[in-house]
Amino acid sequence: MLPKHNILKLLLQSHLQKHARINYLCYLSCNPLCTTAESPSSTESPSLPSWIKFFDSQSPDEDFVIPSLAGWVESHRLNEKSRISSRVLSENHETDVDKISKILSKQYESPDKVVEALKGCGVSVSNSLVEQILRRFSNDLTPAFGFFTWAKTQTGYMHTPEMYNTMVDVLGKSKKFCLMWELVKEMDELNNGYVSLATMSLIMRRLVRGGRYDDAVEAFRGMKKYGVEKDTRALSVLMDTLVKGNSVEHAYKVFLEFKDCIPLSSQIFNILIHGWCKTRKVDDAQKAMKEMFQQGFSPDVVSYTCFIEHYCREKDFRKVDVTLKEMQEKGCKPSVITYTIVMHALGKAKQINEALKVYEKMKSDDCLPDTSFYSSLIFILSKAGRVKDANEIFQDMKKQGVVPNVLTYNTMISSACARSEEENALKLLQKMEEDLCKPDCETYAPLLKMCCRKKRMKVLNFLLTHMFKNDVSMDAGTYASLVRGLVESGKLELACSFFEEMVSKGIVPHHNTYKMLVEKLEKKRLGNAKERIDKLLAHAKEQKTI
């Protein structure tokens, strides 16, 4: 823990806006609450999906790479002699993952066609290979399911329950619920306990996200036929899934249906409290807390934190203080999550000085900040324009024994991109790579948007390659962001290409994305391109209903 004077210097800074800046070590931190190589020598390149685009530069900006990062970018650079999407390494460098990826990167009408294409590929299937391929193509159902189907026919290999669960999740994400249930039936027929609560949790989550609340509840009711017990833990999973899916009403109905036949727990009541607070129905939340007490469960730090989160959302900091005081009087110490919520809310309300004081309260309660706390403080300081402070906190984290995670890096990268600090943002991505911190879609989103805005096409190509090599599958949000960004920068050909790629994967874009693209095509009098876009979208919508 840092000496007290370090945080006091942070506080002092808030009162010295007109004076010279103080050189100090920063410590505090906070986070938004959740209830969450050598360059190949060959002239060919690894297999990439068709969304890795190769094109000739049309202006100095498009081909520009910051000199200090040129070596890193070049080490990842793929051969750019042709515009072909699928590429392969030489035999000396090609891995089994590369071989499979090359095959899967082509367009197929159905999973059966994928199975045919994979026959005789000469790859030995393993759990690690299946896991990496399914992760890499998790947002592209046809190649993922085709590969999964082919892999289970290979001699000496059998899908583990975890791989089946991954495929169940991919099918659910694509809203192919009939296929999903067929796969669950297949798992059940293996009679090895393949269907578990983890399986049913994924099913219920995907049904809820697809708006099928009643189907999710029905899945819970029918779990017993798959050998999964309807117990306290399972009930908690269902109710939590419904609440996170913005339907506390369904969660409450489930509670009423099963409360007399399944043992209750404090977690079940806290899920209800959180759900009611989330929908601003505080009276119902208080009733749930009262019933919790009547059932023999004492309200705990999670219970109170739900109310604190609600008051923070309403910017009612007086009630936040009252609730914190009530907690202490009842011997219920706030957790780091509680303090993180309060700090983040104060920061968003532009009460930076008060947000920093939260650390002093934490310290007096012997509550140490964690990675999420740091990430949140970095976020609110960056939003307040105190970039130097945010950077010092980021640098100080490791000294305090707190390792930055993907959320921390995403916060820093997003902040740098918002200020168009291209070099800083890319160096943070490079540091992630050095620290073996795996990026996700949220890591790349602001970087891709910045490249579109600044027309850095070479760097954009590098980032898409970097995504693929890190097994980050393009999702609907990433595609939409690319289409919009490329339209705004005048890259209509590329925008249409990404739009086509998106709908070919069964991803139906939001109307605003479609409207933005076709309006620009009409303005440029590109009627044929607009007609093709319309046909593609109509086909995607038709497939979505099947």
C-alpha positions as CSV (number, residue, x, y, z in Angstrom):
1,M,0.0,0.0,0.0
2,L,1.3,3.5,-0.9
3,P,2.0,6.1,1.7
4,K,-0.9,8.4,2.5
5,H,0.9,11.4,1.0
6,N,0.6,10.0,-2.5
7,I,-3.2,10.0,-2.6
8,L,-3.1,13.4,-0.9
9,K,-1.1,14.7,-3.8
10,L,-3.7,13.4,-6.2
11,L,-6.4,15.3,-4.2
12,L,-4.3,18.4,-4.1
13,Q,-4.0,18.3,-7.8
14,S,-7.7,18.9,-8.1
15,H,-7.2,22.3,-6.4
16,L,-4.2,23.4,-8.4
17,Q,-5.6,23.8,-11.9
18,K,-3.9,27.2,-12.3
19,H,-0.5,26.3,-10.9
20,A,2.4,24.3,-12.2
21,R,1.8,20.5,-12.1
22,I,3.3,18.5,-9.2
23,N,5.6,15.6,-10.0
24,Y,4.2,12.7,-8.0
25,L,3.6,9.0,-7.9
26,C,0.0,8.1,-8.4
27,Y,-1.6,5.2,-6.7
28,L,-5.4,5.3,-6.6
29,S,-7.6,3.4,-8.9
30,C,-11.1,2.4,-9.6
31,N,-13.3,0.4,-12.0
32,P,-16.8,0.3,-13.4
33,L,-18.9,-2.3,-11.6
34,C,-20.2,-5.5,-13.2
35,T,-22.5,-7.9,-11.4
36,T,-18.3,-8.8,-14.7
37,A,8.2,-14.2,-33.2
38,E,10.3,-14.2,-35.9
39,S,8.9,-13.0,-39.2
40,P,8.3,-15.9,-41.6
41,S,10.8,-16.1,-44.4
42,S,8.6,-17.6,-46.9
43,T,6.9,-15.5,-49.6
44,E,3.5,-16.9,-48.7
45,S,1.4,-16.1,-45.7
46,P,-0.8,-17.9,-43.2
47,S,-4.4,-18.7,-44.0
48,L,-6.7,-15.8,-43.3
49,P,-10.4,-15.3,-43.6
50,S,-11.8,-13.2,-46.4
51,W,-12.2,-10.2,-44.2
52,I,-8.4,-9.7,-44.3
53,K,-8.3,-7.3,-47.3
54,F,-5.3,-6.6,-49.4
55,F,-5.3,-3.6,-51.6
56,D,-2.9,-1.1,-53.2
57,S,-2.4,2.2,-51.3
58,Q,-3.9,5.2,-52.9
59,S,-2.4,7.9,-50.7
60,P,0.6,8.4,-48.4
61,D,-1.7,8.3,-45.4
62,E,-3.0,4.8,-46.3
63,D,0.5,3.3,-46.4
64,F,1.9,5.2,-43.4
65,V,3.1,3.4,-40.4
66,I,4.6,5.2,-37.4
67,P,8.4,4.6,-37.7
68,S,8.8,3.5,-34.1
69,L,6.3,0.7,-34.7
70,A,7.3,-0.3,-38.2
71,G,9.4,-3.2,-37.2
72,W,6.6,-4.7,-35.1
73,V,4.1,-4.2,-37.9
74,E,6.4,-5.7,-40.5
75,S,7.0,-8.8,-38.3
76,H,3.3,-9.5,-38.6
77,R,2.9,-8.3,-42.1
78,L,1.5,-10.7,-44.7
79,N,2.6,-10.9,-48.3
80,E,0.6,-8.2,-50.2
81,K,1.4,-9.2,-53.8
82,S,-2.1,-10.5,-54.5
83,R,-5.6,-9.7,-53.3
84,I,-6.4,-13.3,-52.6
85,S,-8.0,-13.8,-49.1
86,S,-6.8,-17.3,-48.3
87,R,-3.1,-17.7,-48.0
88,V,-0.8,-20.4,-46.7
89,L,2.6,-20.7,-45.1
90,S,5.3,-22.7,-46.8
91,E,5.4,-26.4,-45.8
92,N,8.2,-25.6,-43.3
93,H,6.1,-23.1,-41.4
94,E,2.5,-24.2,-41.8
95,T,0.8,-25.5,-38.7
96,D,-2.2,-27.7,-38.4
97,V,-4.3,-24.7,-37.3
98,D,-3.1,-22.8,-40.4
99,K,-4.0,-25.7,-42.7
100,I,-7.5,-26.0,-41.2
101,S,-8.0,-22.2,-41.2
102,K,-7.0,-22.0,-44.9
103,I,-9.7,-24.5,-45.8
104,L,-12.4,-22.9,-43.5
105,S,-11.7,-19.4,-44.8
106,K,-13.3,-20.2,-48.1
107,Q,-17.1,-19.7,-48.6
108,Y,-19.3,-22.8,-48.2
109,E,-23.0,-23.3,-48.8
110,S,-23.4,-25.6,-45.8
111,P,-21.5,-27.4,-43.0
112,D,-21.7,-30.6,-45.1
113,K,-19.6,-28.9,-47.8
114,V,-17.1,-28.0,-45.1
115,V,-16.9,-31.6,-44.1
116,E,-16.2,-32.6,-47.7
117,A,-13.5,-30.0,-48.1
118,L,-11.7,-31.2,-44.9
119,K,-11.5,-34.8,-46.1
120,G,-8.0,-35.9,-46.7
121,C,-6.4,-32.7,-45.3
122,G,-3.9,-34.8,-43.4
123,V,-4.3,-33.1,-40.0
124,S,-4.3,-35.0,-36.8
125,V,-7.1,-33.8,-34.5
126,S,-6.5,-32.9,-30.9
127,N,-8.4,-31.1,-28.2
128,S,-6.1,-28.0,-28.4
129,L,-6.6,-27.8,-32.2
130,V,-10.4,-28.1,-31.9
131,E,-10.5,-25.5,-29.1
132,Q,-8.4,-23.0,-31.1
133,I,-10.4,-23.4,-34.3
134,L,-13.8,-23.1,-32.6
135,R,-12.6,-20.0,-30.9
136,R,-11.2,-18.5,-34.1
137,F,-14.4,-19.2,-36.0
138,S,-16.9,-18.7,-33.1
139,N,-18.8,-16.0,-35.1
140,D,-18.9,-18.0,-38.3
141,L,-21.3,-20.9,-37.9
142,T,-20.9,-22.8,-41.2
143,P,-17.2,-23.4,-41.0
144,A,-17.3,-23.9,-37.2
145,F,-20.1,-26.5,-37.3
146,G,-18.7,-28.2,-40.4
147,F,-15.3,-28.5,-38.7
148,F,-16.8,-29.8,-35.5
149,T,-18.8,-32.4,-37.4
150,W,-15.7,-33.5,-39.4
151,A,-13.5,-33.7,-36.3
152,K,-15.7,-36.1,-34.4
153,T,-15.4,-38.6,-37.3
154,Q,-11.6,-38.7,-37.0
155,T,-10.0,-41.9,-35.8
156,G,-8.6,-41.7,-32.3
157,Y,-10.4,-38.5,-31.4
158,M,-13.5,-37.9,-29.4
159,H,-15.0,-34.5,-28.5
160,T,-14.7,-33.6,-24.8
161,P,-17.8,-32.2,-22.9
162,E,-16.1,-28.8,-23.1
163,M,-15.9,-28.9,-26.9
164,Y,-19.5,-29.9,-27.1
165,N,-20.4,-27.1,-24.8
166,T,-18.4,-24.6,-27.0
167,M,-20.3,-25.8,-30.1
168,V,-23.7,-25.6,-28.2
169,D,-22.8,-22.0,-27.4
170,V,-21.8,-21.2,-31.1
171,L,-25.2,-22.6,-32.3
172,G,-27.1,-20.7,-29.7
173,K,-25.3,-17.5,-30.5
174,S,-26.3,-18.0,-34.1
175,K,-29.9,-18.6,-33.0
176,K,-29.9,-22.1,-34.5
177,F,-31.8,-23.5,-31.6
178,C,-33.1,-26.6,-33.3
179,L,-29.6,-27.6,-34.2
180,M,-28.5,-26.7,-30.7
181,W,-31.0,-29.1,-29.1
182,E,-30.1,-31.9,-31.6
183,L,-26.5,-31.6,-30.4
184,V,-27.6,-31.7,-26.8
185,K,-29.5,-34.9,-27.6
186,E,-26.4,-36.3,-29.2
187,M,-24.4,-35.4,-26.0
188,D,-27.0,-37.2,-23.9
189,E,-26.8,-40.4,-26.0
190,L,-23.1,-40.6,-25.3
191,N,-24.2,-41.5,-21.8
192,N,-21.0,-40.2,-20.2
193,G,-22.4,-37.3,-18.2
194,Y,-21.7,-35.0,-21.2
195,V,-24.8,-32.8,-20.5
196,S,-24.1,-30.8,-17.3
197,L,-25.3,-27.7,-15.6
198,A,-22.6,-25.8,-17.6
199,T,-24.3,-27.0,-20.8
200,M,-27.8,-26.0,-19.6
201,S,-26.4,-22.6,-18.4
202,L,-25.2,-21.9,-22.0
203,I,-28.5,-23.0,-23.4
204,M,-30.5,-20.8,-21.1
205,R,-28.3,-17.8,-21.6
206,R,-28.5,-18.0,-25.4
207,L,-32.3,-18.5,-25.3
208,V,-32.7,-15.5,-23.1
209,R,-30.4,-13.4,-25.3
210,G,-32.6,-14.4,-28.2
211,G,-35.6,-13.1,-26.3
212,R,-37.0,-16.6,-25.7
213,Y,-37.5,-16.3,-21.9
214,D,-40.3,-18.9,-21.7
215,D,-38.1,-21.4,-23.6
216,A,-35.3,-20.8,-21.2
217,V,-37.6,-21.5,-18.2
218,E,-38.8,-24.6,-20.0
219,A,-35.3,-25.8,-20.5
220,F,-34.8,-25.5,-16.8
221,R,-37.9,-27.5,-16.1
222,G,-36.7,-30.3,-18.4
223,M,-33.1,-30.5,-17.2
224,K,-33.8,-33.7,-15.2
225,K,-34.2,-35.8,-18.3
226,Y,-30.6,-35.0,-19.2
227,G,-29.5,-36.0,-15.7
228,V,-29.0,-32.4,-14.5
229,E,-30.5,-31.7,-11.1
230,K,-32.9,-28.7,-10.5
231,D,-31.2,-27.6,-7.3
232,T,-30.3,-24.3,-5.7
233,R,-27.3,-23.6,-7.9
234,A,-29.3,-24.3,-11.1
235,L,-32.1,-22.0,-10.0
236,S,-29.6,-19.3,-9.2
237,V,-28.1,-19.7,-12.7
238,L,-31.6,-19.4,-14.4
239,M,-32.7,-16.4,-12.4
240,D,-29.3,-14.6,-12.9
241,T,-29.6,-15.2,-16.6
242,L,-33.1,-13.8,-16.8
243,V,-32.1,-10.7,-14.8
244,K,-29.0,-10.1,-17.0
245,G,-31.4,-10.5,-19.9
246,N,-33.5,-7.6,-18.6
247,S,-36.4,-9.7,-17.4
248,V,-36.5,-9.6,-13.6
249,E,-40.2,-10.3,-14.0
250,H,-39.6,-13.7,-15.4
251,A,-37.0,-14.3,-12.7
252,Y,-39.6,-13.5,-10.0
253,K,-42.1,-15.9,-11.6
254,V,-39.5,-18.6,-11.5
255,F,-38.8,-17.8,-7.9
256,L,-42.5,-18.1,-7.0
257,E,-42.8,-21.4,-8.9
258,F,-39.9,-23.1,-7.3
259,K,-39.3,-21.5,-3.9
260,D,-41.3,-24.2,-2.1
261,C,-39.6,-27.2,-3.8
262,I,-36.0,-26.0,-4.2
263,P,-33.9,-24.8,-1.1
264,L,-33.4,-21.0,-1.3
265,S,-30.1,-19.2,-0.7
266,S,-28.9,-15.6,0.0
267,Q,-27.6,-15.6,-3.6
268,I,-31.1,-16.1,-5.0
269,F,-32.5,-13.2,-3.0
270,N,-29.6,-11.0,-4.0
271,I,-30.3,-11.8,-7.7
272,L,-33.8,-10.6,-7.2
273,I,-32.7,-7.5,-5.3
274,H,-30.2,-6.7,-8.1
275,G,-32.9,-7.2,-10.8
276,W,-35.4,-4.9,-9.1
277,C,-32.8,-2.2,-8.5
278,K,-31.6,-2.5,-12.1
279,T,-35.2,-1.7,-13.3
280,R,-35.5,1.1,-10.7
281,K,-38.2,-0.8,-8.7
282,V,-36.6,-0.1,-5.3
283,D,-39.8,-0.9,-3.4
284,D,-39.8,-4.4,-4.9
285,A,-36.1,-4.7,-4.0
286,Q,-36.8,-3.7,-0.4
287,K,-39.6,-6.3,-0.3
288,A,-37.2,-9.0,-1.5
289,M,-34.7,-8.0,1.2
290,K,-37.4,-8.2,3.8
291,E,-38.4,-11.7,2.6
292,M,-34.8,-12.6,2.6
293,F,-34.6,-11.8,6.3
294,Q,-37.8,-13.6,7.0
295,Q,-36.4,-16.8,5.3
296,G,-33.5,-16.7,7.7
297,F,-30.9,-15.0,5.5
298,S,-29.2,-11.8,6.6
299,P,-28.7,-9.1,4.0
300,D,-25.0,-9.1,3.1
301,V,-22.5,-6.9,1.3
302,V,-24.0,-7.9,-2.1
303,S,-27.5,-7.0,-1.0
304,Y,-26.5,-3.5,0.1
305,T,-24.2,-3.0,-2.9
306,C,-27.2,-3.5,-5.2
307,F,-29.0,-0.6,-3.6
308,I,-25.8,1.5,-3.7
309,E,-25.4,0.8,-7.4
310,H,-29.0,2.0,-7.9
311,Y,-28.4,5.2,-6.0
312,C,-25.2,5.8,-7.9
313,R,-27.0,5.4,-11.2
314,E,-29.5,8.0,-10.0
315,K,-26.6,10.2,-8.8
316,D,-28.2,10.3,-5.4
317,F,-25.0,10.3,-3.4
318,R,-26.7,11.3,-0.2
319,K,-28.5,7.9,-0.1
320,V,-25.2,6.2,-1.1
321,D,-23.6,7.6,2.1
322,V,-26.6,6.7,4.2
323,T,-26.5,3.1,2.9
324,L,-22.7,2.9,3.5
325,K,-23.3,4.1,7.1
326,E,-26.1,1.5,7.6
327,M,-23.8,-1.2,6.4
328,Q,-21.1,-0.3,8.9
329,E,-23.5,0.0,11.7
330,K,-24.6,-3.6,11.0
331,G,-21.1,-4.9,10.8
332,C,-21.2,-5.4,7.1
333,K,-18.0,-4.0,5.5
334,P,-18.2,-2.7,1.9
335,S,-16.2,-4.7,-0.6
336,V,-13.8,-3.5,-3.3
337,I,-16.7,-3.8,-5.7
338,T,-18.8,-1.5,-3.5
339,Y,-16.1,1.1,-3.5
340,T,-15.5,0.7,-7.2
341,I,-19.1,1.4,-8.0
342,V,-19.1,4.6,-5.8
343,M,-15.8,5.8,-7.3
344,H,-16.9,5.2,-10.8
345,A,-20.3,6.9,-10.4
346,L,-18.6,10.0,-8.8
347,G,-16.1,10.2,-11.6
348,K,-18.9,10.0,-14.3
349,A,-20.7,12.7,-12.4
350,K,-17.5,14.8,-12.8
351,Q,-16.9,14.8,-9.0
352,I,-13.3,13.7,-9.5
353,N,-12.1,15.1,-6.1
354,E,-14.8,13.1,-4.3
355,A,-14.0,10.0,-6.3
356,L,-10.4,10.1,-5.3
357,K,-11.4,10.4,-1.6
358,V,-13.0,7.0,-1.9
359,Y,-9.5,5.5,-1.6
360,E,-9.1,7.0,1.8
361,K,-12.4,5.4,2.9
362,M,-11.1,2.1,1.5
363,K,-7.8,2.3,3.3
364,S,-9.5,3.0,6.6
365,D,-11.6,-0.2,6.1
366,D,-8.5,-2.3,5.2
367,C,-9.9,-2.8,1.7
368,L,-7.2,-3.0,-1.0
369,P,-7.9,-2.0,-4.6
370,D,-7.8,-4.6,-7.3
371,T,-7.4,-4.6,-11.1
372,S,-11.0,-3.5,-11.7
373,F,-10.6,-0.6,-9.3
374,Y,-7.5,0.6,-11.0
375,S,-9.1,0.2,-14.5
376,S,-12.0,2.3,-13.4
377,L,-9.9,5.1,-12.0
378,I,-7.9,5.2,-15.2
379,F,-11.2,5.5,-17.1
380,I,-12.6,8.4,-15.1
381,L,-9.3,10.3,-15.0
382,S,-8.9,9.9,-18.8
383,K,-12.5,11.1,-19.3
384,A,-11.7,14.1,-17.1
385,G,-8.7,15.0,-19.3
386,R,-6.2,14.0,-16.6
387,V,-4.3,11.8,-18.9
388,K,-0.9,12.1,-17.1
389,D,-2.5,10.9,-13.9
390,A,-4.1,8.0,-15.7
391,N,-0.8,7.0,-17.3
392,E,1.0,7.2,-13.9
393,I,-1.6,5.0,-12.3
394,F,-1.2,2.4,-15.1
395,Q,2.5,2.4,-14.7
396,D,2.2,2.1,-10.9
397,M,-0.1,-0.9,-10.9
398,K,2.6,-3.6,-11.2
399,K,4.6,-1.9,-8.4
400,Q,1.7,-2.4,-6.2
401,G,1.4,-6.1,-7.1
402,V,-1.7,-5.6,-9.3
403,V,-1.3,-7.0,-12.8
404,P,-3.2,-5.1,-15.6
405,N,-5.7,-7.3,-17.4
406,V,-7.6,-7.0,-20.7
407,L,-10.0,-4.5,-19.2
408,T,-7.2,-2.3,-18.0
409,Y,-5.5,-2.4,-21.4
410,N,-8.8,-1.8,-23.2
411,T,-9.4,1.3,-21.1
412,M,-6.0,2.7,-21.9
413,I,-6.3,1.9,-25.6
414,S,-9.7,3.4,-25.9
415,S,-8.6,6.5,-24.2
416,A,-5.6,6.9,-26.5
417,C,-7.7,6.3,-29.6
418,A,-10.3,8.9,-28.4
419,R,-7.4,11.4,-28.4
420,S,-6.1,10.1,-31.8
421,E,-2.8,9.1,-30.2
422,E,-2.0,6.5,-32.7
423,E,1.5,5.6,-31.6
424,N,0.5,5.3,-27.9
425,A,-2.5,3.1,-28.7
426,L,-0.6,0.7,-30.9
427,K,2.3,0.6,-28.3
428,L,-0.3,-0.5,-25.7
429,L,-1.4,-3.3,-28.0
430,Q,2.3,-4.3,-28.4
431,K,2.7,-4.2,-24.6
432,M,-0.3,-6.5,-24.3
433,E,1.4,-8.9,-26.6
434,E,4.7,-8.8,-24.6
435,D,2.8,-9.3,-21.3
436,L,0.9,-12.3,-22.8
437,C,-2.4,-10.6,-22.1
438,K,-4.9,-11.9,-24.7
439,P,-6.9,-9.2,-26.5
440,D,-10.6,-9.4,-27.3
441,C,-13.0,-7.6,-29.6
442,E,-13.2,-4.6,-27.3
443,T,-9.4,-4.2,-27.6
444,Y,-9.5,-3.8,-31.4
445,A,-12.8,-1.9,-31.8
446,P,-11.3,1.6,-31.0
447,L,-8.1,0.9,-32.9
448,L,-10.0,-0.2,-36.1
449,K,-12.2,2.9,-35.8
450,M,-9.2,5.2,-35.5
451,C,-7.5,3.6,-38.5
452,C,-10.7,4.2,-40.6
453,R,-10.9,7.8,-39.4
454,K,-7.2,8.5,-40.2
455,K,-7.2,6.3,-43.4
456,R,-4.4,4.1,-42.1
457,M,-5.2,1.2,-44.4
458,K,-1.9,-0.6,-43.9
459,V,-2.3,-0.5,-40.1
460,L,-5.9,-1.6,-40.5
461,N,-4.8,-4.6,-42.4
462,F,-2.2,-5.3,-39.7
463,L,-4.8,-5.1,-37.0
464,L,-7.2,-7.5,-38.8
465,T,-4.3,-9.9,-39.1
466,H,-3.4,-9.5,-35.5
467,M,-7.0,-10.3,-34.5
468,F,-7.0,-13.5,-36.5
469,K,-3.7,-14.7,-35.1
470,N,-5.0,-14.1,-31.6
471,D,-8.2,-16.1,-32.4
472,V,-10.5,-13.1,-32.0
473,S,-13.5,-13.7,-34.1
474,M,-15.1,-10.8,-35.8
475,D,-18.6,-10.1,-34.3
476,A,-21.5,-8.0,-35.5
477,G,-20.3,-4.9,-33.7
478,T,-16.8,-5.1,-35.2
479,Y,-18.2,-5.5,-38.7
480,A,-20.7,-2.7,-38.3
481,S,-17.9,-0.4,-37.0
482,L,-15.7,-1.2,-39.9
483,V,-18.5,-0.6,-42.5
484,R,-19.4,2.7,-41.0
485,G,-15.8,3.8,-40.6
486,L,-14.9,2.9,-44.1
487,V,-18.0,4.7,-45.5
488,E,-17.1,7.8,-43.6
489,S,-13.5,7.7,-45.0
490,G,-14.7,7.2,-48.5
491,K,-13.6,3.6,-48.8
492,L,-16.9,2.3,-50.3
493,E,-15.4,-0.7,-52.1
494,L,-13.9,-2.0,-48.8
495,A,-17.1,-1.1,-46.9
496,C,-19.2,-3.2,-49.3
497,S,-16.7,-6.0,-49.0
498,F,-17.0,-6.1,-45.3
499,F,-20.8,-5.8,-45.5
500,E,-20.9,-8.8,-47.8
501,E,-18.6,-10.8,-45.5
502,M,-20.9,-9.9,-42.6
503,V,-24.1,-11.0,-44.1
504,S,-22.5,-14.1,-45.6
505,K,-21.9,-15.3,-42.0
506,G,-25.6,-14.8,-41.3
507,I,-25.1,-11.6,-39.3
508,V,-27.9,-9.1,-40.1
509,P,-26.7,-5.6,-39.6
510,H,-28.7,-2.8,-37.9
511,H,-30.7,-0.7,-40.2
512,N,-28.6,2.4,-39.6
513,T,-25.5,0.6,-40.9
514,Y,-27.3,-0.5,-44.0
515,K,-28.9,2.9,-44.5
516,M,-25.5,4.7,-44.2
517,L,-23.9,2.5,-46.8
518,V,-26.7,2.6,-49.4
519,E,-27.2,6.3,-49.1
520,K,-23.5,6.8,-49.9
521,L,-23.8,4.4,-52.8
522,E,-26.8,6.2,-54.2
523,K,-25.0,9.5,-53.8
524,K,-22.1,8.1,-55.8
525,R,-24.6,6.7,-58.4
526,L,-23.4,3.2,-57.8
527,G,-26.8,1.6,-58.4
528,N,-25.4,-1.9,-59.2
529,A,-23.6,-2.1,-55.9
530,K,-26.7,-0.9,-54.0
531,E,-28.8,-3.6,-55.7
532,R,-26.2,-6.3,-54.7
533,I,-26.3,-5.0,-51.1
534,D,-30.1,-5.2,-51.1
535,K,-30.1,-8.8,-52.4
536,L,-27.5,-9.9,-49.8
537,L,-29.4,-8.4,-47.0
538,A,-32.7,-9.9,-48.1
539,H,-31.0,-13.3,-48.3
540,A,-29.5,-12.9,-44.9
541,K,-32.9,-12.0,-43.3
542,E,-34.5,-15.0,-45.1
543,Q,-31.8,-17.4,-43.7
544,K,-32.3,-15.9,-40.2
545,T,-35.9,-17.0,-40.2
546,I,-35.1,-20.6,-41.1
